[in-house]
C-alpha cells in the first residue's frame, strides 16, 4: 500500500509538471513570468526577508486608515465570520456589567462567554491577515499560535485564580476538551462542509501523517502520568505507598513529561520552519490555487501591517479582560448552579477558546482548501498537547500549584482513542482495491511481463496521463456534452499540448526582443537629443552673434547721447549729495545735542536719587558698644541676684537661730549638735556657688536673647545695605556702559562729519570749476542726430530728480568706483579722494577726446569707425596711464589708409536707414538703462 501511494505521488508529480493548470501555481515559476499583475509572494529576490510582499502589502495601502480598518475587520473573510462580528456589542456590555453589578454572576459569565467569540474571531482574522504577509509555513504557525492565545490566557488566569486546587480539574478537563474539540468537532465539521457539493476531497499525506504522528506521540506523553497513577493506585493493597506519596511522584513525572513535550514542540517548530519547510510550502501553495474563491479573495480589501498589529493588540486586550472576568465567575457557576467541572472544562471552555480557529478551518474546507483546514485542525491540537498543557504545568510549578497531567483514566484513554481513530481515518487517502503483489507479479512473472511493461511505457506516460485538474475539466466537458462535439469534428488535429514551459520560452523571447528594441530606441532618442542640442546651440550662437553686433553698433550712439547728460548728472548728484549730507549732519548735531542734554539730565536725576539712597544707609558702629553695655549690665544683674540670694539665706538662717531655743526645749536630748555644725558647713559652701548660678541664669535669661536680637538686627541691616549698594552698583555700571556707547557714537559721528567736510572742501576747490572750461562741440551735418540725446538727458534728469539723496550718493560712488566703507574711513591718507580725482580727470579726458573727434573732417563719414575708436579708447584708458590722440603726427599714415578704407565702407553705409536708431524701442531703452 505504501508503494502504491509513493507511485501515485510520483504520477501526480509528473502530471503536475505537464499540466498547464498546475504549473501556473508551482513555486518554481518566477514572478516576472506572469502576464497578470500579482502580489509579491514568490519573488526570488525577497527570499531572505521576513515579509513576502511589498511595502504596501496586498492591501495596496500603508499606515492606518480608520474607515478602511473598521470596514475590513467587519467584513472579515467569510459570511459566517462577518455574522460573528455582530456580537461585538456584548464586549462593552460584559465589561460594564462586571464593574457595575459584580453580584450578577450568571449574567457576567454569560456575557463574557459570548464576548470572547467576536474578540477571538478578530484575533484569528488579524492573525490570518498578518500570516499572508509572511512565508506560508511561518504564517500558518503564527496564525495558529495567535488563535491559541485565548487558550493560553484562560489557562494562565485559571492557574492564578486557583485556590486549594479547586480549579485544577477544570484546567485538566479544558486541556483534554480542547484536543477533542479540534479532532472530533472541528475536523468533522470541516469534512462535512467540505464535502457538500463535491464528490471527493483529497489531502496531502505529509500534512495528515505528520500531524497524526505528532498527536499520537503527544497523546501517549499525556497518558504516562495517568497510567502511572492508575497502575499503582489499583495495586495499593499490595504496595506500601500512600496516596499522598503516589500523588507527589505522579506530579514529578508530570513535570518531567511537560519538559519533554516542550522539547518535542521546539523540534516540531524547527522541522516546520527550517529543515522541511519546503514540503509544506509546496503543499500549501498548491492548496492556495485550489481555492474556489481565490479571485474574490485576492480582490478583497486587506489590512496593512500596522492595522494587523493594531487589530491583534485590541483583540488580545479584549480576550484577556473577558477571560479574567469569565474565570472569576466559574467557581460561582460550578458551586451555585451545579455545573460539573468536566462539563465546564470539556464542553464550555474549549468551545469559546477555539471558536475563531474552528471558523477559519471550516471556511477553508468550504473553499476546497482541505490541507489548510487540516493544518488549522491538527496544528492547534499539537500546540495544545505539546505547548499549552506543558506550559500550564510549568507555570503551576513556578506558582507552587499542584497542577499535573494526572487526568482521569477514562478521559485520557478517550483522547488517545480519538487520536488513533482520526489517524487511521486520515491515513486512508484513496480507496485503491489493487494489491501491491498483483501489480508486481504483472511485471515480473509470466510471458506477458514484457508486453505489460511495453504497454505501460506506451500509454501511461507524460503525454497520455491527465492531471487532476485536467481530469476534472474532462469530466465536466463530458457531463455537459461538449466533449462529443470536439471528438466528432474530423478537422481537429492532434498535437503536443501547449505547456507553460513553451509560454515561458515565448515570453522570454518577447522580453529579449523588447529589451533590444528598447535599447535601440534609447540610442536613437539619445542621438536625436544630441542633434537637437547641437541645433539649439547653433541657433543660440547665431542669435548671440547678431545681438553682439547690434549692441556694438548701438553702443557708440548711446554713449554719445549720454555723455553730456552723464557729466552734468554726476556733478548735480555730487553737489546735491554733499549739500544734503551737510544739512543732515547739522540737523543730526542739533538732535544729538538735545538728546545728550536730556541724557545728562536723566543721569543727574539718577545720581541724586542714588545719593539720597546712600544717605539712608544707617551705620552699624554702635553695635559693639551695645554688646559691651549688655555684658556689663548682665554682670551687674548677676551680682545683684547673688547678693539677694545670700541675703535671703542669711535671713532664713537668722530666723532659724532665733527660733532655735524654743524648739530646742521641745526636742529630746537625743539631738546631736553635730547636725547643726554640718548644716552650717553646707551653708558656707553654698555661698560661692550662688555667684556662679546667678551669673549663668543672667546670661541665659537676659544677655543671650539680647545679643541674639542685636546680631539679627545687625544682619538685617547689613543685608539691606548690601542690596542697596548692589542696586547702586548696577545703575552706575549701566550708566558707565551707556556713557561709553554714547562716546563711541559721538566719535563715529565726528569722524563722519570731518570726512564729509573734507570731501566737500576738496570737491569745491579742485573739481567744481572745471566744467566751465569744457569745449562746446559744433553742430555740423549730425545736428539732426544730436536731438535724441537731449531728450535722453531730460529723461535722465527726471529720473534722477525722483531718487532720494542716499540713492544719488550711491550712484555717484558706483560710477566713480568707490564704496561707502572706503569713503568714510579717515585713516587712508587721502587715497580715496585722490582716486575720486583720478576718475573725474579720466571722465574729463574722455569728453575732451570726444570734442576733438567731433571737430575732425572725417566725423561725417566715419560713423562706424568712430564708434569702434571711442569704445576702444575708453576701454584702454580705464587701466592705462597713457593717452592716444587722433591728431598725433605718428598716426597720419594710418589715418590716410583708414580714409581709403572708409570710402569703400561709406558706399555700404548709404544703404542703411539710420533713422531706425532714433525711433522708440523698448529693448534699446532697457539697454540704455543697463549700459548708461
C-alpha positions in Angstrom: 0.0 0.0 0.0 2.9 2.4 0.8 4.5 1.7 -2.6 1.2 2.4 -4.3 1.0 5.7 -2.5 4.5 6.5 -3.5 3.9 5.6 -7.1 0.7 7.6 -7.1 2.5 10.6 -5.7 5.2 10.2 -8.4 2.5 10.1 -11.1 0.9 13.2 -9.6 4.2 15.0 -9.6 4.8 14.0 -13.2 1.3 15.0 -14.3 1.7 18.3 -12.4 4.8 19.1 -14.4 2.9 18.6 -17.6 -0.3 20.3 -16.6 -0.6 24.0 -17.6 -3.1 24.5 -14.8 -0.9 23.2 -12.0 2.3 24.7 -13.5 0.7 28.1 -13.2 0.8 27.7 -9.4 4.1 26.0 -8.9 6.6 27.8 -6.8 9.4 27.3 -9.4 7.8 29.9 -11.7 9.2 33.3 -11.5 7.1 36.2 -10.5 8.2 38.2 -13.5 6.9 35.5 -15.9 3.3 36.2 -15.1 1.3 38.1 -17.6 -1.0 39.5 -15.0 -0.1 41.7 -12.0 0.1 39.7 -8.8 1.2 40.4 -5.3 4.8 39.6 -4.5 4.5 36.2 -2.9 7.2 34.3 -4.7 9.7 36.9 -5.8 13.2 35.2 -5.6 14.9 38.4 -4.7 13.0 38.6 -1.4 13.6 35.1 -0.1 16.0 36.3 2.6 13.5 38.8 4.0 10.8 38.2 6.6 7.9 39.5 4.6 7.0 38.1 1.2 5.1 41.1 -0.1 6.0 44.7 -0.9 5.8 47.6 1.5 2.2 48.4 0.6 1.3 44.7 1.0 -1.7 43.1 -0.5 -3.8 46.0 0.8 -2.3 48.5 -1.6 -2.1 50.9 1.4 0.3 51.7 4.2 -0.1 53.0 7.7 -3.6 53.0 9.2 -6.9 54.3 7.8 -9.7 54.1 10.4 -12.6 53.8 7.9 -11.0 51.1 5.9 -9.8 49.4 9.0 -13.2 49.0 10.6 -14.8 48.1 7.2 -12.3 45.3 6.5 -12.4 44.0 10.1 -16.2 43.9 10.0 -16.5 42.1 6.6 -13.8 39.6 7.7 -13.0 36.6 5.4 -16.4 34.9 5.1 -20.1 35.5 5.8 -20.1 33.4 8.9 -17.2 35.3 10.4 -18.9 38.6 9.5 -22.1 37.4 11.3 -20.0 36.7 14.4 -18.9 40.3 14.4 -22.5 41.3 15.1 -21.7 40.1 18.7 -19.3 43.0 19.3 -21.8 45.0 21.4 -21.6 42.2 24.0 -17.9 43.2 24.7 -18.5 46.6 26.3 -21.7 45.3 27.9 -19.7 42.5 29.5 -17.1 44.9 30.8 -19.7 47.3 32.1 -21.8 44.7 33.9 -18.6 43.3 35.6 -17.9 46.7 37.2 -21.5 47.9 37.6 -23.1 44.8 39.1 -20.5 42.3 40.4 -23.2 40.3 42.2 -24.8 39.1 38.9 -22.5 36.1 38.5 -24.6 34.3 35.9 -25.0 37.4 33.7 -21.3 38.2 33.9 -20.4 34.7 33.0 -22.8 34.5 30.0 -21.9 38.0 28.6 -18.2 37.4 28.9 -18.6 33.9 27.4 -20.3 35.5 24.4 -17.9 38.5 24.2 -15.0 36.2 23.8 -16.3 34.9 20.5 -16.0 38.2 18.5 -12.7 39.0 20.2 -11.3 35.6 19.3 -12.7 36.0 15.8 -10.9 39.3 15.3 -7.7 37.8 16.7 -7.9 34.9 14.2 -8.7 37.3 11.3 -5.9 39.7 12.2 -3.5 36.7 12.6 -4.6 35.4 9.1 -4.0 38.8 7.6 -0.5 39.0 9.2 0.2 35.4 8.0 -0.4 36.4 4.4 2.5 38.8 4.7 4.8 36.1 5.9 6.2 32.9 4.3 3.4 30.3 4.2 4.6 27.8 6.9 5.6 30.6 9.3 2.4 32.4 8.6 0.2 29.3 9.3 2.2 28.7 12.5 1.8 32.3 13.6 -1.9 32.2 12.9 -2.2 29.0 14.9 -0.2 30.5 17.8 -2.4 33.7 17.8 -5.5 31.6 17.8 -4.1 29.7 20.8 -3.6 32.9 22.7 -7.2 32.6 24.0 -6.5 29.2 25.4 -3.1 30.2 27.0 -4.8 33.2 28.6 -7.6 31.1 30.0 -5.1 28.5 31.4 -2.9 31.2 33.0 -5.9 33.0 34.6 -7.3 29.7 35.9 -4.0 28.8 37.4 -3.7 32.3 39.0 -7.2 32.2 40.4 -6.9 28.6 41.7 -7.3 28.2 45.5 -6.7 24.9 47.2 -6.8 23.1 43.9 -10.5 23.9 43.2 -9.8 24.9 39.5 -7.3 22.2 38.6 -9.9 19.7 37.4 -11.3 22.5 35.2 -7.9 23.1 33.7 -7.2 19.4 33.1 -10.7 19.0 31.5 -10.1 22.1 29.4 -6.8 20.6 28.0 -8.5 17.3 27.0 -11.6 19.1 25.8 -9.5 21.3 23.5 -7.9 18.3 21.9 -11.3 16.5 21.5 -12.9 19.7 20.1 -10.2 20.1 17.4 -10.0 16.4 16.5 -13.7 15.5 16.5 -15.8 18.6 16.3 -13.7 20.9 14.1 -12.4 18.1 11.8 -15.8 16.6 11.5 -17.3 20.0 10.5 -14.5 20.5 8.0 -15.2 17.2 6.3 -19.0 17.8 6.5 -18.9 21.3 4.9 -16.0 20.5 2.6 -17.9 17.5 1.1 -21.0 19.5 0.4 -21.3 19.8 -3.4 -18.2 17.8 -4.1 -17.7 14.1 -5.0 -14.4 13.9 -3.2 -11.7 16.0 -1.5 -8.0 14.9 -1.4 -5.4 16.0 1.1 -1.7 15.5 1.1 -0.3 12.7 3.2 2.6 15.0 4.5 0.1 17.0 6.5 -2.1 14.2 7.7 0.6 11.7 8.6 3.0 14.2 10.3 0.1 15.7 12.2 -1.4 12.4 13.4 2.1 11.0 14.3 2.8 14.0 16.5 -0.6 13.8 18.0 -0.1 10.1 18.8 3.3 10.9 20.5 1.7 13.8 22.4 -1.3 11.6 23.5 1.0 8.9 24.8 3.0 11.5 26.6 -0.1 12.9 28.3 -1.1 9.3 29.1 2.1 8.4 31.0 1.3 10.2 34.4 -2.3 8.9 34.4 -1.2 5.4 33.6 1.4 5.5 36.3 -1.1 6.7 38.9 -3.8 4.3 37.9 -1.4 1.3 37.8 -0.1 2.0 41.3 -3.4 3.1 42.9 -5.1 -0.1 41.7 -2.4 -2.2 43.4 -2.4 -0.1 46.6 -3.2 -3.2 48.7 0.0 -4.9 47.5 2.2 -1.9 48.0 3.1 0.3 50.9 2.9 3.6 49.0 0.4 6.0 50.4 -1.9 8.1 48.1 -0.1 11.3 49.1 3.3 9.9 48.1 1.9 8.5 44.9 0.4 11.9 44.0 3.7 13.6 44.7 5.5 11.1 42.4 2.9 11.5 39.8 3.3 15.3 39.9 7.1 14.9 39.4 6.5 12.6 36.4 4.0 15.1 35.1 6.5 18.0 35.3 9.2 15.9 33.6 6.8 14.9 30.9 5.9 18.6 30.4 9.6 19.4 29.9 10.0 16.6 27.3 6.8 17.7 25.5 8.1 21.3 25.3 11.4 20.0 23.7 9.3 18.0 21.3 7.4 21.1 20.4 10.6 23.0 19.7 11.8 20.2 17.4 8.4 20.4 15.7 8.9 24.1 15.1 12.4 23.5 13.7 11.1 20.8 11.5 8.4 23.1 10.1 10.4 26.3 9.8 13.9 25.3 8.8 14.6 21.7 7.8 11.4 20.6 6.0 9.5 23.8 5.3 9.7 23.3 1.5 7.4 20.2 1.8 4.7 22.2 3.4 5.4 25.3 1.2 4.5 23.2 -1.9 1.5 21.6 -0.3 0.0 24.8 0.9 0.8 26.7 -2.3 -1.0 24.1 -4.3 -3.9 24.3 -1.9 -4.0 28.1 -2.4 -4.6 27.6 -6.1 -7.3 25.1 -5.4 -9.2 27.8 -3.6 -12.5 28.2 -5.4 -13.0 31.9 -4.5 -9.3 32.8 -5.0 -10.0 35.7 -7.3 -12.5 37.2 -4.9 -10.1 36.6 -2.0 -7.3 38.5 -4.0 -9.7 41.3 -4.7 -10.9 41.6 -1.2 -9.7 44.6 0.8 -7.0 43.6 3.3 -5.3 45.1 6.3 -1.9 46.8 6.3 0.9 45.7 8.5 0.2 48.5 11.1 -3.5 47.7 11.0 -2.7 44.0 11.7 -0.8 44.9 14.8 -3.5 47.3 16.0 -6.2 44.6 15.5 -4.1 42.0 17.3 -3.5 44.3 20.2 -7.2 45.3 20.6 -8.4 41.7 20.3 -5.8 40.4 22.8 -6.8 43.1 25.3 -10.5 42.2 24.9 -9.7 38.5 25.1 -7.7 38.9 28.3 -10.4 41.0 30.0 -13.1 38.6 29.1 -11.0 35.6 30.2 -10.3 37.2 33.6 -13.9 38.1 34.1 -15.1 34.7 32.9 -12.7 32.7 35.2 -13.7 34.8 38.2 -17.3 33.5 37.8 -16.5 29.8 37.1 -16.5 29.0 40.8 -19.8 30.6 41.4 -21.4 28.9 38.4 -20.0 25.5 39.5 -21.0 25.8 43.1 -24.3 27.7 42.8 -25.7 26.2 39.6 -24.4 22.7 39.9 -22.4 22.7 36.7 -19.8 19.9 36.8 -16.1 20.5 36.3 -15.9 18.1 33.4 -18.7 19.8 31.6 -17.2 23.2 32.2 -13.7 22.0 31.0 -14.7 19.6 28.3 -17.5 21.5 26.6 -17.9 25.2 27.6 -14.2 26.3 27.8 -13.0 24.6 24.6 -15.9 25.9 22.5 -15.2 29.5 23.3 -11.4 29.3 23.2 -11.3 27.6 19.8 -14.2 29.5 18.1 -12.1 31.6 15.8 -9.9 28.6 14.8 -13.0 26.5 14.0 -14.5 29.2 11.9 -11.2 29.6 9.9 -10.9 25.9 9.3 -14.5 25.4 8.2 -14.2 28.4 5.8 -11.1 26.8 4.3 -12.7 23.4 3.9 -15.7 25.1 2.3 -13.3 26.7 -0.3 -11.7 23.3 -1.1 -8.5 24.1 0.8 -8.6 20.9 2.8 -4.8 20.9 3.5 -5.1 24.4 5.1 -8.1 23.1 7.1 -6.2 20.1 8.3 -3.3 22.3 9.3 -5.7 24.5 11.3 -7.3 21.5 13.0 -4.1 19.5 13.7 -1.8 22.4 14.4 -3.8 23.8 17.4 -4.2 20.3 18.7 -0.5 19.7 18.5 0.1 23.1 20.1 -2.3 22.3 22.9 -0.7 18.9 23.7 2.9 19.9 23.2 2.9 23.6 24.3 -0.1 24.8 26.2 -0.6 21.9 28.5 3.2 21.6 29.4 3.3 25.4 29.8 0.4 25.3 32.2 2.2 22.6 34.2 5.4 24.5 34.4 3.7 27.8 35.3 1.8 26.0 38.0 5.1 24.6 39.2 6.5 28.1 39.4 3.5 29.3 41.3 3.6 26.2 43.7 0.3 24.8 42.4 -0.1 21.1 42.2 -1.1 21.1 38.6 -0.1 17.9 36.8 -1.0 15.7 33.9 -2.8 13.1 36.0 -6.1 13.1 34.1 -9.0 10.8 34.7 -8.1 7.5 33.1 -11.4 7.3 31.1 -10.9 10.8 29.7 -7.2 10.4 28.6 -8.0 7.0 27.1 -10.8 8.6 25.2 -8.4 11.2 23.8 -5.8 8.6 22.8 -8.5 6.5 21.1 -9.8 9.6 19.2 -6.2 10.3 18.0 -5.9 6.7 16.8 -9.3 6.8 15.0 -8.6 10.2 13.4 -5.1 9.0 12.4 -6.4 5.8 10.7 -9.1 7.9 9.0 -6.6 10.4 7.6 -4.2 7.7 6.6 -6.7 6.1 4.1 -6.2 8.7 1.4 -7.5 6.7 -1.6 -9.6 3.6 -1.7 -7.5 1.6 -4.2 -8.6 -2.1 -4.4 -5.5 -3.2 -6.3 -2.9 -5.1 -4.3 0.8 -4.4 -4.5 1.6 -8.1 -5.1 -0.7 -8.3 -8.1 0.9 -5.2 -9.7 4.4 -6.6 -9.1 3.6 -10.0 -10.5 2.1 -8.4 -13.7 5.6 -7.0 -14.5 7.8 -9.8 -13.2 6.1 -13.2 -13.8 4.9 -14.9 -16.9 5.4 -14.2 -20.6 3.2 -11.1 -20.5 5.5 -9.1 -18.3 7.4 -7.6 -21.2 4.2 -6.8 -23.0 2.7 -5.2 -19.9 5.8 -3.1 -19.4 5.7 -2.0 -23.1 2.1 -1.1 -22.8 2.6 0.9 -19.7 5.5 2.8 -21.2 3.5 3.5 -24.3 0.2 4.5 -22.9 0.9 5.6 -19.3 3.4 8.4 -19.9 3.7 12.1 -19.7 1.7 12.8 -22.8 -1.2 10.5 -22.2 -2.0 10.8 -18.4 -4.2 13.6 -17.2 -3.6 15.6 -14.0 -6.4 16.0 -11.5 -7.4 19.4 -12.9 -7.4 18.1 -16.4 -9.5 15.1 -15.3 -11.9 17.5 -13.6 -12.1 19.5 -16.8 -12.6 16.4 -18.9 -15.4 15.2 -16.6 -17.2 18.5 -16.8 -16.9 18.6 -20.6 -18.2 15.0 -20.8 -21.1 15.6 -18.5 -22.1 18.8 -20.3 -22.0 17.0 -23.7 -19.4 19.4 -25.1 -16.7 16.7 -25.4 -18.7 14.9 -28.1 -18.6 18.0 -30.3 -14.8 18.0 -30.1 -14.5 14.3 -30.8 -16.9 14.3 -33.8 -15.0 17.1 -35.6 -12.8 15.4 -38.3 -10.7 18.6 -38.7 -9.4 18.5 -35.2 -5.7 18.0 -35.4 -3.7 16.2 -32.8 -0.6 17.7 -31.4 1.5 18.2 -28.4 -0.2 20.1 -25.5 0.7 23.7 -25.1 2.7 23.7 -21.9 3.7 26.5 -19.5 7.3 26.0 -20.5 6.5 26.9 -24.0 4.7 30.0 -22.8 7.7 31.0 -20.7 10.1 30.5 -23.6 7.9 32.6 -25.8 7.6 35.3 -23.1 11.4 35.2 -22.6 11.9 35.6 -26.3 9.5 38.5 -26.5 11.1 40.1 -23.4 14.6 39.8 -25.1 13.4 41.3 -28.3 11.6 44.0 -26.4 14.7 44.8 -24.5 16.7 45.0 -27.8 14.0 47.4 -29.2 14.0 49.5 -26.1 17.8 49.7 -26.2 17.8 50.8 -29.9 15.0 53.2 -29.1 17.1 54.7 -26.3 20.1 55.0 -28.6 18.1 56.8 -31.3 16.4 59.0 -28.7 19.8 60.0 -27.3 21.1 60.7 -30.9 18.0 62.9 -31.6 18.5 64.7 -28.3 22.2 65.4 -29.2 21.2 66.6 -32.6 18.6 68.9 -31.1 21.1 70.2 -28.6 23.6 71.0 -31.4 20.9 72.8 -33.4 19.9 74.8 -30.4 23.5 75.7 -29.7 24.0 76.9 -33.3 20.8 78.9 -33.2 21.7 80.5 -29.9 25.2 81.2 -31.2 23.9 82.9 -34.2 21.4 84.9 -32.2 24.1 85.8 -29.7 26.4 86.9 -32.6 23.7 89.1 -34.0 23.0 90.6 -30.6 26.7 91.4 -30.1 26.9 93.2 -33.5 23.7 95.2 -32.8 25.0 96.0 -29.3 28.3 97.3 -30.7 26.5 99.3 -33.3 24.2 101.0 -30.8 26.6 101.5 -28.0 28.5 104.3 -29.6 25.3 106.3 -30.3 24.1 105.6 -26.7 27.4 106.8 -25.3 27.4 109.9 -27.5 23.9 110.7 -26.3 24.5 110.1 -22.6 28.0 111.7 -22.2 26.9 115.3 -21.6 23.9 114.3 -19.6 26.1 111.9 -17.5 28.6 114.6 -16.7 26.0 117.2 -15.7 24.1 114.5 -13.8 27.2 113.4 -12.0 28.0 117.0 -11.0 24.5 117.6 -9.8 24.4 114.4 -7.9 27.7 115.1 -6.1 26.7 118.7 -5.3 23.2 117.7 -4.1 24.5 114.7 -2.1 27.2 116.8 -0.4 24.6 119.6 0.4 22.1 117.1 1.7 24.6 115.3 3.8 25.8 118.6 5.2 22.3 119.6 6.1 21.7 116.2 7.6 24.9 116.5 9.6 23.8 119.8 11.0 20.3 118.5 11.9 21.8 115.4 13.5 24.2 117.5 15.5 21.3 119.6 17.0 19.4 116.4 17.6 22.4 114.7 19.3 22.9 117.8 21.5 19.3 117.8 22.7 19.4 114.1 23.2 22.7 114.4 25.1 21.3 117.2 27.3 18.3 115.1 28.1 20.5 112.1 28.8 22.8 114.1 31.1 19.8 115.5 33.0 18.5 112.0 33.4 21.9 110.8 34.7 21.9 113.8 37.2 18.5 112.8 38.4 19.6 109.2 38.9 22.7 110.2 40.7 20.7 112.4 43.0 18.4 109.5 43.8 21.4 107.3 44.4 22.8 109.9 46.8 19.6 110.0 48.7 19.6 106.2 48.8 23.2 106.1 50.1 22.4 108.7 52.8 19.6 106.5 54.0 22.1 103.7 55.0 22.5 103.5 58.8 25.9 102.9 60.3 26.3 99.9 62.5 29.3 101.1 64.6 27.3 101.3 67.8 26.6 97.6 67.9 29.9 96.9 69.7 29.1 99.4 72.4 25.6 97.9 72.7 27.2 94.4 73.1 29.7 95.7 75.7 27.0 97.6 77.6 24.8 94.4 77.6 27.6 92.3 79.0 28.3 94.9 81.8 24.6 95.1 82.7 24.3 91.3 82.8 27.2 91.1 85.2 25.7 93.8 87.5 22.4 91.9 87.4 24.1 88.7 88.3 25.8 90.3 91.3 22.5 91.7 92.4 20.8 88.4 92.2 23.7 86.7 94.0 23.6 89.3 96.8 19.8 88.9 97.0 20.1 85.1 97.4 22.8 85.5 100.0 20.7 87.9 102.0 17.7 85.6 101.9 19.8 82.7 103.1 21.2 84.8 105.9 17.7 85.9 106.9 16.4 82.4 106.9 19.5 81.2 108.9 19.0 84.0 111.5 15.3 83.3 111.8 16.1 79.6 112.4 18.6 80.5 115.1 16.1 82.8 116.7 13.6 80.1 116.8 16.2 77.5 117.9 15.9 77.9 121.7 12.2 77.4 121.7 12.4 74.3 119.6 15.5 73.0 121.5 13.4 72.9 124.6 10.8 70.7 122.8 13.3 68.4 121.2 14.6 65.5 123.1 18.2 65.3 124.3 19.0 62.8 121.6 19.5 65.6 119.0 23.1 65.9 118.3 25.0 69.2 117.9 26.9 67.7 115.0 23.9 68.2 112.8 23.9 71.9 113.3 27.6 72.0 112.6 27.1 70.1 109.3 24.3 72.4 108.3 26.5 75.5 108.9 29.2 73.9 106.8 26.9 73.3 103.9 25.6 76.9 104.0 29.2 78.1 104.0 30.0 76.1 100.9 26.8 77.2 99.1 27.7 80.9 99.1 30.4 80.7 96.3 28.1 78.7 94.1 25.4 81.3 94.3 27.5 83.8 92.3 28.1 81.2 89.6 24.4 80.2 89.3 23.3 83.9 89.3 25.8 84.7 86.5 24.6 81.6 84.5 21.0 82.5 85.0 21.5 86.1 83.9 23.3 85.1 80.8 20.7 82.5 79.8 17.6 84.7 80.5 18.8 88.2 79.6 22.2 88.5 78.0 21.9 85.7 75.4 18.5 86.8 73.9 19.6 90.4 73.8 22.8 89.6 72.0 20.9 87.3 69.6 18.5 90.1 68.8 21.3 92.5 68.3 23.0 90.1 65.8 19.8 89.6 63.9 19.2 93.3 63.7 22.8 93.8 62.5 22.5 91.1 59.9 19.2 92.5 58.5 20.7 96.0 58.3 23.8 94.5 56.6 21.7 92.6 54.0 19.6 95.7 53.3 22.7 97.8 52.8 24.3 95.2 50.5 21.1 95.1 48.4 21.1 98.9 48.1 24.8 99.0 47.3 24.3 96.3 44.6 21.5 98.2 43.1 23.6 101.4 43.1 26.5 99.5 41.5 24.2 98.1 38.8 22.9 101.6 38.0 26.4 103.1 37.9 27.7 100.3 35.7 24.8 100.7 33.3 25.4 104.5 33.2 29.1 103.8 32.6 28.2 101.4 29.7 25.7 103.9 28.2 28.3 106.7 28.5 30.9 104.6 26.7 28.4 103.8 23.9 27.5 107.5 23.6 31.2 108.5 23.5 31.8 105.9 20.7 28.7 107.1 18.8 29.9 110.7 19.1 33.4 109.8 18.0 32.0 108.0 14.9 29.7 110.9 14.2 32.6 113.4 14.5 34.7 111.2 12.2 31.9 111.1 9.6 31.3 114.8 9.7 35.0 115.5 9.4 35.3 113.2 6.4 32.3 114.7 4.8 33.6 118.3 5.3 37.0 117.3 3.9 35.3 115.7 0.8 33.2 118.8 0.3 36.2 121.1 0.5 38.3 119.1 -1.9 35.4 118.8 -4.3 34.7 122.5 -4.3 38.4 123.5 -4.6 39.7 121.0 -7.2 36.7 119.9 -9.3 33.8 122.3 -9.0 35.1 124.9 -11.6 36.3 122.6 -14.3 33.0 122.3 -16.2 33.3 125.9 -17.4 36.4 125.0 -19.4 34.8 122.2 -21.4 34.6 122.9 -25.2 31.2 123.1 -26.7 31.1 120.7 -29.8 30.0 122.3 -33.1 26.8 121.3 -34.7 27.5 120.1 -38.3 25.8 117.6 -40.5 24.9 115.4 -37.4 22.7 118.1 -35.9 19.7 116.0 -36.7 21.2 113.1 -34.8 22.0 115.2 -31.7 18.4 115.9 -30.7 17.7 112.5 -29.2 20.5 112.8 -26.6 18.8 115.9 -25.3 15.6 114.0 -24.8 17.6 111.2 -23.2 19.3 113.7 -20.8 15.9 115.2 -19.9 14.5 111.8 -19.1 17.7 111.0 -17.1 17.4 114.3 -15.2 13.7 113.5 -14.5 14.7 110.0 -13.2 17.5 111.5 -11.0 15.1 114.0 -9.5 12.8 111.2 -8.3 15.7 109.5 -6.5 16.5 110.0 -2.8 19.7 111.5 -1.5 21.3 108.2 -0.4 20.5 106.7 -3.8 22.1 109.6 -5.5 25.2 109.4 -3.4 25.4 105.6 -4.0 25.0 106.2 -7.8 27.9 108.7 -7.7 30.2 106.4 -5.8 29.3 103.4 -8.1 30.2 105.5 -11.1 33.4 106.6 -9.6 34.3 103.1 -8.4 34.3 103.9 -4.7 32.4 102.3 -1.7 30.9 103.7 1.5 33.5 102.0 3.6 36.4 103.4 1.8 34.8 106.9 1.7 34.2 107.3 5.4 37.5 105.9 6.8 39.7 108.8 7.9 42.9 106.9 8.2 43.6 106.3 4.5 45.7 109.5 3.9 43.5 110.9 1.2 43.8 107.8 -1.1 40.1 107.7 -1.8 40.0 111.5 -2.5 42.8 111.1 -5.0 41.0 108.1 -6.6 37.9 110.3 -7.0 40.0 113.0 -8.6 41.6 110.5 -11.0 38.2 109.2 -12.0 37.0 112.7 -12.6 40.1 113.5 -14.6 39.5 110.4 -16.7 35.9 111.5 -17.5 37.2 115.0 -18.5 39.8 113.5 -20.8 37.1 111.3 -22.4 35.0 114.4 -23.0 38.0 116.2 -24.4 38.7 113.4 -26.9 35.0 113.3 -27.9 35.2 117.1 -28.7 38.4 116.6 -30.8 36.8 113.8 -32.7 33.7 115.9 -33.4 36.0 118.7 -34.9 37.8 116.4 -37.3 36.8 116.4 -41.1 36.1 112.7 -41.1 33.4 112.9 -38.5 30.6 112.9 -41.1 32.0 109.8 -42.9 33.4 107.6 -40.2 30.3 106.8 -38.2 31.1 103.1 -37.7 34.9 103.6 -37.2 34.2 106.4 -34.7 32.1 104.0 -32.6 34.9 101.5 -32.5 37.6 104.1 -31.8 35.7 105.6 -28.9 34.9 102.2 -27.5 38.5 101.1 -27.7 39.8 104.4 -26.4 37.6 104.4 -23.3 38.4 100.7 -22.6 42.2 101.2 -23.0 42.2 104.3 -20.8 40.4 102.6 -18.0 43.6 100.8 -16.8 46.3 102.7 -18.6 48.4 105.8 -17.8 49.0 106.7 -21.5 46.7 108.6 -23.8 46.3 108.4 -27.6 45.2 111.3 -29.6 43.8 111.2 -33.2 45.7 114.5 -34.1 49.1 112.9 -33.3 51.6 113.0 -36.3 52.5 109.4 -35.8 49.0 108.3 -36.9 48.8 110.4 -40.1 49.8 107.4 -42.3 47.3 105.2 -40.6 44.6 107.8 -40.9 45.2 108.2 -44.7 44.9 104.4 -45.1 41.8 104.5 -42.9 40.2 107.2 -45.1 40.6 105.0 -48.1 39.0 102.1 -46.4 36.2 104.2 -45.0 35.5 105.5 -48.5 34.6 101.9 -49.5 32.6 101.4 -46.3 30.6 104.6 -46.9 29.1 103.2 -50.1 27.6 100.3 -48.0 26.5 102.7 -45.2 24.5 104.8 -47.7 22.0 101.9 -48.0 21.4 101.8 -44.2 18.4 103.5 -42.6 19.9 105.3 -39.7 16.6 106.8 -38.6 15.8 103.4 -37.1 18.2 104.3 -34.3 16.1 107.2 -33.1 12.7 105.5 -33.1 11.0 104.3 -30.0 12.3 100.9 -29.0 11.8 99.2 -25.6 14.9 97.0 -26.0 17.0 100.0 -26.7 15.7 101.7 -23.6 16.5 98.7 -21.5 20.0 98.5 -23.0 20.4 102.2 -22.2 19.4 101.7 -18.6 21.8 98.8 -18.3 24.9 100.3 -20.0 24.2 104.0 -19.5 
